[in-house]
Amino acid sequence: MIHKTISELAENITPDLRLLGLDVGSKTIGLAISDSDLKVATAIDTIRRTKFTKDFEQLTAIIEDRRIGGLVIGLPISMDGTEGPACQSIRQFGTNILARLEICIAFWDERLSTSAVQRFLTDEADMTRKRRSEVVDKLAATYILQGALDSL
């Protein structure tokens, strides 16, 4: 089920389960996981996208292995607050998951999440471009999930 708010999502999952944050891009899906108290987000992995079926299989394995009760999917809303084609694509991704798996989903405004993470990695962590490209998606997922958790 798609919930309108993170609060609704949190109310509809079993207390001992976790949330999985997704930063869905055209080439990769960054993943982050919450603790069972829904307080802290931690980066876990990046999935290289292929076809939805294979992406879904990888997500399902993580959901089962890590006791995930809900998904927080980053929604790339435009700076003016409108939803364009990228948002439609992400919403369809969520709908496709629900067609195959019964799980709670909420979308979270991810404006500037990747930019904030890249700025941090460049300015504070002084990472090389190659290393940044390896970690930026899962850290963006962490940024998205932590924002959602903080709103609780």
N, C-alpha and C positions, 0 to 999 in steps of 0.2 A: 504494500500500500504506500502511496506517495502522501507524505504529510506536508502541511503548509508551513509548519515551524519546526525548529529543532526541539522545542519543548514538547510538542506533540509526539515527535519521534521518540524522545527519551522516555515519555510516559508509557509508550506502547511496546517497550522491549523488557525482557526479563532482567531483573536487577544485576545478575551476575554476568551478563553478556556485554560485549564491547561494541564500539562503533568502528567502522572502516571508512576512512576518508579517501576520496578519489579525485585526482586532478586528471581529467580525461582530455587528452590531446589527440591530434590526428595520427601521431606516430607512437606515442607511449601513454601509459596510464600510471601516474605516480600514486603510491599507496602509503597510507599512514594508519596507525591503529591507536585507539584510546585504551586507557587502563579500564578496569571493570567499574571503577568509581566515576567514570566519565569526567575526569579532571585534566589528564595530561595526554597529549598526542605525541606519538613517536613514529618517525619515518621507518618503513620496513622494506620497501622494494619498488621496482619499476617494471612494468610489463611492457614488452615491445609488442605493439599492436599488429595483428595480422587480420584474420577474419573474426567477426563477432563470436562465432561458435568457439574458436580456440581461446579468445580473450575471456569468454564467459567460463570456460572450463578452468582456467587458471584462477579466476576470481572465486569460483565455487570451491575450489580446493582450499584457498585461503580462508574463506568464510567458514568452512567446516572445521579446518585445523585450528583456527584461532578463536572459535566461539564468538562469531560476529552476529549481533542481533539487528543491526541496521547499517545503512550506508548514508554517508554525507557526501554528496557529489557537488563539486564546484561548478557554479553556473557563471559563465563569462558574460555578465551583464555589461553593456556599454557604459562609458563614463557619464552619459546623459540619463542613465537609468532605464534605457529601452532594451528590449530583448531582440537580437537579430538572428541571423541564420545559425550562428555558433550555438546560441542558447537552444534553438529548436533541435539541433543535432544532439546536444547533451540531454535534453528532456527525452528525446527518442531513445537514447542509450538507456536511460532509466526505465522507460516503458518496456524496452526489449528484455531487460533483466527481469522485470516483474512478470513477463509472459512465460518465463521459464522457472522462476524461483519465488517462493513466498517469503518476502523480507520487507522490512520497513525502510523507506527511502525518504530523505529530505534533501532539498537543494540549498546550497549556501552561496551567497554572492562572493565571487572570487576576484572581484576587481582588483587589479594590481598585485595579486599574490605572487605571480611569477616574477614581476618586476621587483618587488620587495625582496624576494629571496635572492635574485641575481645581484641586486645592489649590495646586499649583505655579504654574499660570497665574494664579490669583487672588492668591496671597501674594507670589510672587517676581517674576513677569513683569508683574503689575498690568494684565492685559488686560481689556478690556470684555467683557461677557457675549456680545455678538454675535460678536466676534473669537474668543472661547474656543470657541463652538459651531462655528466654521469649522475649527478645528484640533484639537480634542480627540480625535476618532476616530483620526486618523493618528498623533497623539502617543501614544495608548493602544496602538496597534499597535506603535509603536517600543518602548514600555515592555515589552510582552509579548515581542517578539522579542529585545530586549537581555537580558532575564532568561533566556531560553532560551540565548542565546549565551554568557552568563556562566557558565551551568551546565556548559558544555563545558570 
